[in-house]
Amino acid sequence: MGAHLMKIAVVTDSTAYLSQKQIAENEIYVIPIPVIIDGQVYHEGQDITTEDFYQKLKTTTTFPSTSQPSIGELINFYESLGKKGYDAVISVHLASTISGFVQTLKGIAPEIKGIEVHPFDSQITVMLMGNMVIAAARMAKAGASVTEILQKLEELRTTTNECFIVDDLQNLVRGGRLSNATALIGSVLKIKPLLTFERQTHKIVAFDKVRSMKRAMKRVERIFANAQQQVDYPLRLIVIHGNDEAAALLWQQELAEKYPQYQVDLSYFGPVVGAHLGEKALALAWMRDIDK
């Protein structure tokens, strides 16, 4: 190697819900995750928009499901990065507890020729993962090493936290992505369950149930108020919605007024995560602010 500076590509999947601007500015490569609705396979962010997806969700007779890109496509994709002159890839993906994708990648990484592939399980998804990816891409651009970038990702990963409020549990229960579903089923119709990625297992668990959306939001705010007192670094908040921008904007404004010291971003659940959470889900997520 000698004086040759390693050229590192940063890759993620479409569930990071990054904007085109963020992808372009940071030279991030995005692998679309397939979503299946009414027997039709779509590739998130490529041939189905988030609006289309929620529209189809209203009329579908079958529950949507998600899949993984094919192994052949993946190998071609990573090898093409090698041909573009990259020496290594840091590939940051959605939690292995909700998708087998990162495991698949770990399995095939040694077979990929001409480039080293370093799969990284973000143990999360959505814009929390998106921020981790942006941080990695900035470091790659600034000439950081693979080890330094992976270390930074591990550090950021420990700062992520979130509470999801699900309007309707059916999708999660049917999709098998909720690890303690049975406790809730009896009263599904009358409650708003609160979910989080459990710290130890990184699985989605329900930790509370609340009678109304308003109460659920207040409960989440209390959880955040408590959590932000426990940390000694600047946080960034993200309000995330499943096709309910009006509710999310309102919540974003309230939080921005309440916490002027923090950046409060607005993001969304696209098709792949929306397939599991259903429409009208709302979440508050927070992590270390990558800009401070």
JOBELLIN-V124575 format. One record per pair of residues at least 12 apart in sequence whose ideal C-beta (glycine too) atoms are under 7 Angstrom apart, sorted by the first residue. I is the first residue (numbers start at 0). J is the second residue. D is the distance in Angstrom with one decimal. If there is no record, write none. Layout:
<<I	J	D> <I	J	D>>
This chain:
<<4	142	5.9> <5	86	4.7> <5	87	6.0> <5	144	6.7> <6	84	5.8> <6	85	4.9> <6	86	5.2> <7	85	6.7> <7	86	6.9> <7	87	5.0> <7	89	6.3> <7	139	4.2> <7	145	6.3> <7	148	6.9> <8	28	6.1> <8	80	4.9> <8	85	4.3> <8	88	4.7> <9	27	5.5> <9	89	5.4> <9	132	6.2> <9	135	4.9> <9	136	4.2> <9	139	5.3> <10	28	4.5> <10	30	6.4> <10	88	5.6> <10	90	4.3> <11	27	6.3> <11	29	5.9> <11	91	4.8> <11	92	6.7> <11	128	6.7> <11	132	4.4> <12	29	6.7> <12	30	4.8> <12	32	5.2> <12	92	5.2> <12	93	6.0> <12	100	6.7> <13	29	5.7> <13	30	7.0> <13	31	4.6> <13	32	5.2> <13	43	4.0> <13	44	4.3> <13	269	6.8> <13	271	6.6> <14	32	5.9> <14	93	4.7> <14	124	4.6> <14	125	6.5> <14	128	6.9> <14	269	6.9> <14	271	5.1> <14	272	5.7> <15	126	7.0> <15	128	4.8> <15	129	3.9> <15	132	5.4> <16	125	5.8> <16	126	5.5> <16	129	5.9> <16	266	5.7> <16	267	6.2> <16	269	5.3> <17	29	7.0> <17	129	4.8> <17	132	6.9> <21	133	6.3> <25	133	5.6> <25	136	3.8> <25	137	6.5> <26	136	6.3> <27	132	5.9> <27	136	5.2> <29	44	6.7> <30	68	5.9> <30	76	6.8> <31	43	5.1> <31	44	5.4> <31	45	4.9> <32	65	6.1> <32	271	4.7> <33	65	6.8> <33	66	4.1> <33	68	6.7> <34	47	7.0> <34	63	6.1> <34	65	5.2> <34	270	4.4> <34	271	5.3> <34	274	5.5> <35	63	6.4> <35	64	5.0> <35	66	6.1> <36	55	5.2> <36	59	5.6> <36	63	4.3> <37	55	6.8> <37	59	5.3> <37	61	6.3> <40	66	7.0> <41	270	6.9> <43	269	5.7> <43	270	4.9> <43	271	5.1> <44	269	7.0> <47	270	5.8> <49	267	6.2> <49	269	4.9> <49	270	6.3> <52	270	4.0> <52	273	6.2> <53	242	4.1> <53	273	6.7> <53	278	5.6> <56	278	5.9> <62	170	6.3> <62	173	5.0> <62	174	7.0> <63	274	4.1> <64	174	6.8> <64	274	6.6> <65	98	6.9> <65	271	5.1> <65	274	5.5> <67	98	6.9> <67	99	6.3> <67	100	5.1> <67	103	5.9> <70	103	6.9> <70	107	5.8> <73	104	7.0> <73	107	6.4> <74	107	6.3> <74	110	6.9> <74	111	5.8> <77	111	4.8> <77	114	6.0> <77	116	5.4> <78	111	6.1> <78	112	5.9> <78	113	5.9> <78	114	6.8> <80	114	5.9> <81	113	3.6> <81	114	3.4> <85	114	6.0> <86	114	6.7> <87	114	6.5> <87	115	4.5> <87	117	6.6> <87	145	5.3> <88	114	6.1> <88	116	4.8> <88	117	6.6> <89	117	5.1> <89	119	6.2> <89	135	5.6> <89	145	6.6> <89	148	5.5> <89	149	6.7> <90	104	6.2> <90	116	6.1> <90	117	6.7> <90	118	5.0> <90	119	6.5> <91	119	4.7> <91	121	5.4> <91	128	6.4> <91	131	6.0> <91	132	5.1> <91	135	6.4> <91	152	6.6> <92	104	6.9> <92	118	6.7> <92	120	6.6> <92	121	6.3> <93	121	6.6> <93	124	4.0> <93	128	6.5> <94	120	6.6> <94	121	6.5> <94	122	5.0> <94	123	5.7> <94	124	6.0> <94	196	6.7> <94	201	5.5> <95	120	5.0> <96	200	7.0> <96	201	5.0> <96	202	4.5> <97	124	6.7> <97	176	5.4> <97	203	6.8> <101	118	5.4> <101	120	4.7> <104	118	4.1> <105	118	5.0> <117	145	6.0> <117	149	6.5> <119	149	6.5> <119	152	5.6> <121	156	6.3> <122	156	5.8> <122	196	6.9> <122	201	4.3> <123	159	5.1> <123	196	6.0> <124	272	5.9> <125	239	5.8> <125	266	6.5> <125	268	6.7> <125	272	6.1> <125	284	6.9> <126	237	5.0> <126	239	6.6> <126	264	6.8> <126	266	4.0> <127	159	4.6> <127	161	6.5> <127	237	6.9> <127	284	5.2> <127	286	5.5> <130	235	7.0> <130	286	6.3> <130	289	5.2> <131	152	5.7> <131	155	5.0> <131	156	6.7> <133	289	6.2> <134	151	6.2> <134	155	6.0> <134	289	4.4> <135	148	5.1> <135	151	6.9> <135	152	5.9> <138	151	6.1> <155	286	6.6> <155	287	5.9> <158	286	4.7> <158	287	3.9> <159	286	4.4> <160	226	6.1> <160	284	7.0> <160	285	5.6> <160	286	7.0> <161	195	6.1> <161	196	6.7> <161	282	5.6> <161	283	6.8> <161	284	3.7> <162	193	5.6> <162	195	5.5> <162	219	4.4> <162	222	5.8> <162	282	6.4> <162	283	5.6> <163	194	4.3> <163	195	6.9> <163	276	6.5> <163	280	6.0> <163	282	4.4> <164	191	5.4> <164	193	6.0> <164	212	6.6> <164	215	4.4> <164	216	6.7> <164	219	6.6> <164	280	6.6> <164	281	4.9> <164	282	6.8> <165	191	6.9> <165	192	5.4> <165	194	6.2> <165	276	5.7> <165	277	6.6> <165	280	5.1> <166	191	6.8> <166	277	6.3> <166	278	6.7> <166	279	3.8> <166	280	5.9> <167	277	4.9> <168	183	6.3> <168	187	5.1> <168	192	5.8> <169	277	6.7> <170	274	6.7> <170	275	5.6> <170	276	6.4> <170	277	4.2> <171	275	5.6> <171	276	6.7> <172	184	6.9> <174	275	5.0> <176	203	5.8> <176	275	5.0> <177	203	5.6> <177	205	6.5> <178	202	4.4> <178	203	6.6> <178	204	5.6> <179	204	5.3> <179	205	5.9> <183	205	5.5> <183	208	6.3> <190	208	4.2> <190	209	6.7> <190	210	6.5> <191	208	6.9> <191	209	5.1> <191	211	6.5> <191	212	5.6> <191	215	4.3> <192	205	4.6> <192	208	5.0> <193	205	6.8> <193	206	5.8> <193	207	4.3> <193	208	7.0> <193	209	6.5> <193	215	6.1> <193	218	6.5> <193	219	6.8> <216	250	6.5> <219	283	5.0> <223	283	5.9> <223	285	6.4> <232	287	5.1> <233	288	4.4> <233	291	4.2> <234	261	5.3> <234	285	5.0> <234	286	6.9> <234	287	6.7> <234	288	5.9> <235	261	6.4> <235	262	4.7> <235	264	6.6> <235	285	6.7> <235	286	6.2> <235	288	4.0> <236	254	5.9> <236	258	6.9> <236	261	5.5> <236	263	4.5> <236	264	6.9> <236	283	6.6> <236	285	4.9> <237	264	4.6> <237	266	5.2> <237	284	4.5> <238	250	5.1> <238	251	4.5> <238	254	6.7> <238	263	6.7> <238	265	5.5> <238	283	6.1> <239	266	4.8> <239	267	6.3> <239	268	6.0> <239	282	4.3> <239	284	6.1> <240	267	5.7> <240	268	6.9> <240	281	5.5> <241	268	4.3> <241	273	5.1> <241	276	5.6> <241	277	6.7> <241	278	5.3> <241	279	5.7> <241	280	3.9> <242	278	5.1> <242	279	6.7> <243	279	5.0> <243	281	6.7> <246	281	6.2> <247	265	5.9> <247	281	6.4> <248	265	6.6> <250	281	7.0> <251	263	5.4> <251	265	5.1> <262	288	6.1> <268	280	6.0>>
